[in-house]
Amino acid sequence: MMYQVMIHPLLSLTDEHPIIEISDELLVNLNIPLKDKITIQLGNETIIANRKKSNLMNSKETILFNQACFQKAKIPFLPLKLQATSHEQILLLGPVIAIITEIKKKPNLENLFPTIRSFCQELHEYSQQNGGLVYVSNLTRFPQSGFHFDGEQWVEGEVPKCNIIYNRIHNRLIENKLGFQNLKQLWKDNHILLFNDSFLSKKHVFDILKKKKNLQTFLPDTVIFSEAMLFKWISTHSDVYIKPNMGSQGRFIIHFFIKDGQFYIEQTSFSDQLQHSFSTLKDASELLKKWIGKRDFIIQQTIPFIKINNQKIDFRILCHKNSQHQWTVTSTVARLSAENHFVSNIAQGGFISRPESILLSIFNPKKTEQIFHLMRELALESVNTLSNEANGLIGELGVDIGVDMDGKPWLIEVNSKPSKLRDDSNPRFRPSTKAIFQYCKALWIERSHLNDQSRNFNDDTI
């Protein structure tokens, strides 16, 4: 049985030993013996508490902890809604989800984790409404401390050992370091689930998807950048994109094309001058090599996608695994580039619109319906393929799709850590936020009832 319960502070007792006040009825329903001591597992923290019988009117939905119990559990001394179940006569409370990200320590707590602060608060509030605990930490604090939201601000303190780590580290260099790889192994050894354990490289995604015959025709040609390959491609295609293999948010993207015998370069991050022109391919190549250096970049065939008022358009289809471990489309938006920009990423000044409205402004209703349906099918086929082939537990992917003037969708790239920026038109709880919590909850429920706690969820074979 699974119940949602409220954990409330028990203010009437000051005993230094953990004390829990819980009703006979709830214990019976959870198949826990009516004894003087109860073993509690909150997240991965284990507490042995003296038991006091509860006679509260809502005793099936309420559990009281004394201050020592809160301290032992390493949770704030505040009311908290959690799921309650049992395994082998142990009271299990959870799920406990740790968001691991970069934390910028500044005087203003608003700026601790600015790129995902609103998302973290949103996930906290949704979890509290539906029974779960969320906190935020980083690699230097975790697992000893982190930040809880107290209803007004993020407050640092001790945190419980979590059930699930939701990886929102934005620095690929950190993820590639040996120290992080060792931490991943340690978490795995301690049976902590790591949700979306790393970035996906663009070339690796391309190579995986290219193996699927039904996806091959929807993939722009993609190769690793080199000067020799650039010379070959620009003579064949005359228009290419050059992107960091592990890039995100539209940074360091280059558009390289030939027009009227001149070689043009547009870029997003290398210099203040947005466009450069050259009379020779060699001169253009020298600048590109200077920018790229020894970093890993790809060359991708340019597809002439639909535009409105000369604004570039693509579509972000967000996909999540549900509680049955099936991939579903959570949301779809159209992204339009800012004026005089060649990328549509929100981080580069782009903005979002309703995909149906954008498509209907170019295609007839029947064609729009066909395109929209095919885009969603392509997204689901892509994420299913990637999650089966890539390493780690993957439960969230953002698929970027462009549509050409004939209405054909093209798979541009797949992002394992899609942006969490919001706009004012979003509901209080976005579908993606709900999906993340529900998937974490489902993982916790399954793990809670395993007899063999060494079962490895990080192989994505549930």
Phi, psi and omega per residue, in radians:
M1 nan 2.586 3.117
M2 -2.218 2.286 3.141
Y3 -2.230 2.622 2.914
Q4 -1.649 2.221 -3.102
V5 -2.263 2.664 3.022
M6 -1.752 2.196 3.034
I7 -1.626 2.040 -3.127
H8 -1.992 2.608 3.044
P9 -1.147 2.379 3.057
L10 -1.714 1.779 -2.975
L11 -1.531 -0.250 -3.007
S12 -1.434 -0.205 -3.100
L13 -2.072 2.470 -3.140
T14 -2.094 0.278 -3.126
D15 -1.016 2.468 -3.120
E16 -1.311 -0.315 3.136
H17 -1.534 2.523 3.104
P18 -1.006 2.300 3.100
I19 -2.253 2.354 3.081
I20 -2.097 2.360 3.049
E21 -1.901 2.022 -3.038
I22 -2.553 2.565 -3.038
S23 -1.413 2.696 3.032
D24 -1.042 -0.697 -3.068
E25 -1.073 -0.771 -3.132
L26 -1.172 -0.703 3.110
L27 -1.107 -0.726 3.111
V28 -1.092 -0.802 3.139
N29 -1.072 -0.534 -3.138
L30 -1.583 0.041 3.120
N31 1.075 0.745 3.094
I32 -1.988 2.267 -3.093
P33 -1.064 2.584 3.130
L34 -1.454 1.345 -3.105
K35 -1.945 3.019 -3.113
D36 -1.323 -0.355 3.117
K37 -2.184 2.527 -3.140
I38 -2.240 2.358 3.009
T39 -1.595 2.180 -3.097
I40 -2.029 2.372 2.989
Q41 -2.105 1.911 3.117
L42 -1.898 1.986 -2.910
G43 1.105 -2.178 3.035
N44 -1.974 0.359 3.034
E45 -1.627 2.289 3.139
T46 -1.867 2.309 -3.087
I47 -2.271 2.321 2.982
I48 -1.803 2.011 -3.036
A49 -2.115 2.517 2.944
N50 -1.239 2.489 -3.064
R51 -1.845 2.344 3.000
K52 -2.050 2.350 -3.126
K53 -1.222 2.377 -3.130
S54 -1.754 2.423 3.071
N55 -2.071 0.404 -3.138
L56 -1.166 2.614 3.141
M57 -1.038 -0.703 -3.131
N58 -1.791 0.807 -2.991
S59 -1.140 -0.355 3.125
K60 -1.349 -0.305 -3.104
E61 -1.978 -0.010 -3.034
T62 -2.239 2.334 3.008
I63 -2.202 2.404 3.119
L64 -1.895 2.307 3.020
F65 -1.928 2.427 2.949
N66 -1.409 3.052 -3.039
Q67 -1.076 -0.653 3.130
A68 -1.114 -0.582 3.119
C69 -1.222 -0.729 3.057
F70 -1.049 -0.767 -3.103
Q71 -1.141 -0.716 3.134
K72 -1.158 -0.627 3.124
A73 -1.353 -0.245 -3.141
K74 1.094 0.749 3.108
I75 -2.122 2.706 -3.141
P76 -1.075 2.616 -3.127
F77 -1.399 1.170 -3.062
L78 -2.481 2.753 3.030
P79 -1.040 2.488 -3.023
L80 -2.568 2.242 3.091
K81 -1.683 2.271 -3.134
L82 -2.430 2.878 2.954
Q83 -1.443 2.505 3.104
A84 -2.207 2.284 3.038
T85 -2.594 -2.975 3.140
S86 -2.533 2.733 3.027
H87 -2.647 2.184 -3.122
E88 0.891 0.779 3.058
Q89 1.174 0.318 3.059
I90 -1.800 2.339 3.069
L91 -1.379 2.035 -3.114
L92 -1.810 2.221 3.127
L93 -2.174 2.319 -3.115
G94 3.055 -2.848 -0.057
P95 -1.399 2.728 3.034
V96 -1.939 2.071 -3.046
I97 -2.004 2.189 3.075
A98 -1.825 2.135 2.996
I99 -1.581 2.023 3.126
I100 -1.754 2.139 -3.099
T101 -2.637 -3.096 3.029
E102 -1.424 2.362 3.140
I103 -2.081 2.152 3.129
K104 -1.734 1.912 -3.098
K105 -1.352 1.874 3.123
K106 -2.302 2.811 3.127
P107 -0.992 -0.634 -3.128
N108 -1.530 2.008 -3.102
L109 -1.099 -0.296 3.104
E110 -1.087 -0.429 -3.006
N111 -1.790 0.273 -3.098
L112 -1.082 -0.842 3.099
F113 -2.429 1.280 -2.894
P114 -1.076 -0.632 -3.039
T115 -1.250 -0.403 -3.130
I116 -2.250 0.285 -3.086
R117 -1.022 -0.854 -3.104
S118 -1.139 -0.624 3.093
F119 -1.136 -0.763 3.139
C120 -1.041 -0.739 3.109
Q121 -1.151 -0.700 3.125
E122 -1.101 -0.768 3.128
L123 -1.171 -0.659 3.065
H124 -1.041 -0.857 -3.068
E125 -1.160 -0.699 3.125
Y126 -1.172 -0.693 3.117
S127 -1.096 -0.705 3.137
Q128 -1.182 -0.561 3.079
Q129 -1.247 -0.476 -2.997
N130 -2.048 0.089 3.023
G131 1.639 1.356 3.101
G132 -3.092 2.771 -3.118
L133 -2.049 2.268 3.121
V134 -2.157 2.355 2.971
Y135 -2.418 2.896 -3.084
V136 -2.078 2.360 3.095
S137 -2.545 3.112 3.050
N138 -2.313 -3.130 -3.011
L139 -1.188 -0.458 3.141
T140 -1.438 -0.490 -3.137
R141 -1.566 -0.695 -3.018
F142 -1.205 2.391 0.120
P143 -1.733 0.160 -3.051
Q144 -1.304 -0.724 -3.050
S145 -2.505 2.913 3.136
G146 -3.022 -2.877 -3.068
F147 -2.074 2.175 2.970
H148 -1.749 2.622 3.026
F149 -1.655 2.139 -3.051
D150 -1.669 0.239 -3.104
G151 1.798 -0.350 3.136
E152 -2.232 -0.629 -3.104
Q153 -2.707 2.959 3.087
W154 -1.497 2.239 -3.071
V155 -2.126 2.285 -3.117
E156 -1.454 2.489 3.096
G157 -3.077 -3.022 3.079
E158 -1.125 2.640 3.116
V159 -2.327 2.623 3.117
P160 -1.290 2.775 2.997
K161 -1.137 2.211 -2.994
C162 -1.479 2.893 2.987
N163 -1.553 -0.618 -3.009
I164 -2.400 2.367 2.999
I165 -1.820 2.134 3.048
Y166 -1.709 1.907 -3.004
N167 -1.410 1.915 3.045
R168 -2.126 0.606 3.028
I169 -1.250 2.261 -3.052
H170 -1.740 -0.112 -3.080
N171 -1.751 1.946 -3.112
R172 -1.164 -0.535 3.129
L173 -1.089 -0.674 3.104
I174 -1.105 -0.789 -3.110
E175 -1.120 -0.528 -3.089
N176 -1.467 -0.194 -3.104
K177 -1.267 2.657 -3.122
L178 -1.061 -0.623 -3.130
G179 -1.034 -0.735 3.128
F180 -1.216 -0.669 3.114
Q181 -1.105 -0.660 3.083
N182 -1.148 -0.666 3.093
L183 -1.108 -0.725 3.111
K184 -1.023 -0.719 3.120
Q185 -1.177 -0.669 3.116
L186 -1.113 -0.785 3.119
W187 -1.078 -0.723 3.122
K188 -1.083 -0.755 3.131
D189 -1.105 -0.540 3.138
N190 -1.607 0.212 3.041
H191 1.093 0.548 3.030
I192 -1.617 2.226 -3.124
L193 -1.351 2.283 3.112
L194 -1.872 1.953 -3.035
F195 -1.636 2.070 -3.059
N196 1.019 1.308 -2.918
D197 -1.351 -0.183 3.137
S198 -2.882 2.902 3.009
F199 -1.217 2.764 3.020
L200 -1.902 2.277 3.099
S201 -1.343 2.589 -3.095
K202 -1.090 -0.726 -3.122
K203 -1.205 -0.672 3.122
H204 -1.113 -0.743 3.088
V205 -1.061 -0.799 3.130
F206 -1.025 -0.791 -3.098
D207 -1.123 -0.666 3.121
I208 -1.179 -0.839 -3.089
L209 -1.191 -0.538 -3.106
K210 -1.132 -0.384 3.132
K211 -1.232 -0.393 -3.119
K212 -1.500 2.012 -3.066
K213 -1.030 -0.639 -3.089
N214 -1.322 -0.125 3.093
L215 -1.833 -0.300 -2.993
Q216 -0.987 -0.716 -3.078
T217 -1.262 -0.198 -3.119
F218 -1.782 0.127 -3.079
L219 -1.883 2.156 3.002
P220 -1.113 2.475 3.090
D221 -0.976 2.425 -3.070
T222 -2.491 2.310 3.086
V223 -2.435 2.838 3.038
I224 -1.253 2.412 -3.101
F225 -1.197 2.374 2.890
S226 -2.692 2.813 -3.133
E227 -1.094 -0.730 3.133
A228 -1.094 -0.745 3.135
M229 -1.184 -0.640 3.095
L230 -1.062 -0.811 3.137
F231 -1.034 -0.736 -3.129
K232 -1.159 -0.783 -3.053
W233 -1.244 -0.719 -3.070
I234 -1.203 -0.480 3.082
S235 -1.324 -0.447 3.137
T236 -1.542 -0.795 -3.018
H237 -1.748 -0.482 -3.111
S238 1.112 -0.029 -3.122
D239 -2.749 2.012 -3.093
V240 -2.454 2.809 2.968
Y241 -1.899 2.450 3.088
I242 -2.088 2.100 -2.986
K243 -2.295 2.604 3.001
P244 -1.123 2.335 -3.074
N245 -1.055 -0.509 -3.137
M246 -2.044 0.499 -3.060
G247 -1.428 2.946 3.103
S248 -2.756 2.881 3.044
Q249 1.042 0.441 3.056
G250 1.239 0.282 -3.119
R251 -1.505 2.514 3.051
F252 1.051 0.606 3.068
I253 -1.655 2.434 -3.112
I254 -2.139 2.320 3.006
H255 -1.901 2.061 -3.054
F256 -2.100 2.129 -3.062
F257 -2.629 2.823 3.096
I258 -1.871 2.317 3.096
K259 -2.551 2.163 3.135
D260 0.929 0.701 3.078
G261 1.395 -0.057 3.111
Q262 -1.778 2.647 3.089
F263 -1.793 2.149 -3.054
Y264 -2.016 2.496 3.071
I265 -2.216 2.168 2.945
E266 -1.935 2.517 -3.113
Q267 -2.597 2.817 -3.046
T268 -1.855 -0.359 -2.931
S269 -2.488 -0.119 -2.995
F270 -1.475 -0.539 -3.098
S271 -2.722 2.916 3.116
D272 -1.242 -0.451 3.112
Q273 -1.392 1.980 -3.018
L274 -1.258 -0.557 -3.089
Q275 -2.283 2.432 3.086
H276 -2.203 2.600 3.082
S277 -2.284 2.589 -3.088
F278 -2.458 2.636 3.122
S279 -1.553 -0.320 3.132
T280 -2.236 2.631 3.104
L281 -1.143 -0.620 -3.115
K282 -1.101 -0.749 3.130
D283 -1.122 -0.740 3.115
A284 -1.101 -0.727 -3.124
S285 -1.117 -0.630 -3.137
E286 -1.087 -0.714 3.114
L287 -1.163 -0.727 3.133
L288 -1.082 -0.748 3.130
K289 -1.123 -0.629 3.109
K290 -1.127 -0.756 3.130
W291 -1.171 -0.813 -3.000
I292 -1.347 -0.668 -3.122
G293 1.030 -2.280 -3.118
K294 -1.705 0.117 -3.123
R295 -1.256 2.762 -3.061
D296 -1.545 1.945 3.123
F297 -2.154 2.801 3.049
I298 -2.068 2.777 2.957
I299 -1.943 2.299 -3.113
Q300 -2.234 2.362 3.110
Q301 -1.014 2.311 3.081
T302 -1.412 2.226 3.064
I303 -1.855 2.276 3.117
P304 -1.273 1.590 -3.113
F305 -1.399 2.851 3.112
I306 -1.070 2.617 3.102
K307 -2.348 2.769 2.972
I308 -2.307 2.148 -3.115
N309 0.912 0.687 3.118
N310 1.159 0.294 3.065
Q311 -1.656 2.289 3.106
K312 -1.204 2.513 -3.080
I313 -2.286 2.336 2.864
D314 -2.481 -3.130 -3.034
F315 -2.264 2.295 3.066
R316 -1.815 2.045 3.102
I317 -1.891 2.002 -3.088
L318 -1.637 2.230 -3.087
C319 -2.161 2.474 3.109
H320 -2.392 2.681 2.967
K321 -1.410 2.450 3.102
N322 -1.638 -3.024 -3.059
S323 -1.165 -0.288 3.059
Q324 -1.664 0.164 3.125
H325 1.137 0.508 3.052
Q326 -1.820 2.393 3.098
W327 -1.265 2.364 3.092
T328 -2.345 2.690 3.026
V329 -1.438 2.124 -3.089
T330 -1.601 -0.716 3.136
S331 -2.789 2.736 3.096
T332 -2.410 2.270 3.078
V333 -2.324 2.659 2.953
A334 -1.625 2.442 3.122
R335 -2.051 2.196 3.141
L336 -1.938 2.388 -3.127
S337 -1.250 2.723 3.012
A338 -1.216 2.871 -3.132
E339 -1.058 2.343 3.122
N340 1.169 0.341 3.057
H341 -1.989 2.646 -3.108
F342 -1.904 0.073 3.030
V343 -2.145 2.614 -3.041
S344 -1.762 0.042 -3.085
N345 -1.004 2.423 3.138
I346 -1.065 -0.639 -3.140
A347 -1.145 -0.285 3.121
Q348 -1.839 0.387 3.076
G349 1.662 0.016 3.106
G350 -1.252 2.968 3.103
F351 -2.464 2.869 -3.021
I352 -1.865 2.760 3.116
S353 -2.586 2.999 3.111
R354 -1.285 2.222 -3.074
P355 -1.082 -0.668 -3.131
E356 -1.108 -0.700 -3.134
S357 -1.113 -0.734 3.135
I358 -1.109 -0.833 -3.109
L359 -1.130 -0.686 -3.129
L360 -1.188 -0.374 3.098
S361 -1.325 -0.167 -3.102
I362 -2.113 -0.663 -3.071
F363 -2.034 2.839 3.089
N364 -1.307 2.890 -3.055
P365 -0.992 -0.722 -3.120
K366 -1.143 -0.777 3.129
K367 -1.130 -0.694 3.104
T368 -1.034 -0.789 3.134
E369 -1.079 -0.706 3.138
Q370 -1.138 -0.784 -3.129
I371 -1.099 -0.812 -3.099
F372 -1.069 -0.748 3.131
H373 -1.130 -0.752 -3.114
L374 -1.187 -0.650 3.095
M375 -1.048 -0.781 -3.140
R376 -1.152 -0.691 3.096
E377 -1.093 -0.753 3.127
L378 -1.102 -0.727 3.137
A379 -1.079 -0.821 -3.115
L380 -1.157 -0.690 3.094
E381 -1.114 -0.678 -3.130
S382 -1.161 -0.833 -3.080
V383 -1.224 -0.597 3.057
N384 -1.110 -0.742 3.135
T385 -1.118 -0.803 -3.104
L386 -1.155 -0.766 -3.097
S387 -1.183 -0.436 3.088
N388 -1.395 -0.496 -3.046
E389 -1.748 -0.607 -3.067
A390 -1.378 2.812 3.127
N391 -1.386 2.706 2.995
G392 1.546 2.989 3.134
L393 -1.521 1.912 -3.099
I394 -1.945 2.182 -3.122
G395 -2.301 0.004 -3.104
E396 -2.598 2.237 3.100
L397 -2.536 2.458 3.041
G398 -1.871 2.138 -3.090
V399 -1.845 2.165 3.107
D400 -1.732 2.180 -3.080
I401 -2.238 2.353 3.008
G402 -1.900 2.743 -3.133
V403 -2.174 2.207 3.128
D404 -1.468 3.099 -3.034
M405 -1.167 -0.306 3.071
D406 -1.510 -0.062 -3.139
G407 1.559 0.188 3.135
K408 -1.499 2.219 3.071
P409 -1.362 2.577 3.087
W410 -2.260 2.363 3.109
L411 -1.436 1.894 -3.091
I412 -1.429 -0.948 3.124
E413 -2.894 2.942 3.110
V414 -2.239 2.295 -3.048
N415 -1.998 2.199 -3.137
S416 -1.458 -0.177 3.088
K417 -2.328 1.232 -3.090
P418 -1.088 2.656 -3.084
S419 -0.985 2.524 3.089
K420 -1.921 0.236 3.067
L421 -1.133 2.494 3.129
R422 -2.068 2.889 2.992
D423 -2.209 2.920 -2.993
D424 -1.123 -0.294 -3.115
S425 -1.433 -0.182 -3.119
N426 -1.228 2.563 3.035
P427 -1.177 2.950 -3.129
R428 -0.985 -0.788 3.091
F429 -2.027 1.933 -3.134
R430 -1.212 2.656 3.085
P431 -0.963 -0.605 -3.137
S432 -1.168 -0.659 3.108
T433 -1.119 -0.796 3.112
K434 -1.062 -0.746 -3.097
A435 -1.117 -0.714 -3.140
I436 -1.092 -0.812 -3.137
F437 -1.116 -0.804 -3.077
Q438 -1.116 -0.617 3.102
Y439 -1.206 -0.749 3.095
C440 -1.089 -0.703 3.105
K441 -1.077 -0.766 3.138
A442 -1.107 -0.712 3.097
L443 -1.082 -0.753 -3.132
W444 -1.119 -0.751 -3.138
I445 -1.059 -0.786 -3.127
E446 -1.135 -0.781 -3.140
R447 -1.123 -0.622 -3.077
S448 -1.082 -0.464 -3.043
H449 -1.869 0.288 3.076
L450 -1.440 2.369 3.020
N451 -1.338 -0.595 3.111
D452 -1.756 1.741 -3.082
Q453 -1.243 -0.094 3.123
S454 -1.512 -0.048 3.130
R455 -0.991 2.342 -3.012
N456 -1.702 1.940 3.092
F457 -1.410 -0.229 -3.021
N458 -1.387 0.153 3.085
D459 -1.767 0.048 3.037
D460 1.038 0.625 -3.098
T461 -2.065 0.402 -3.118
I462 -1.133 nan nan
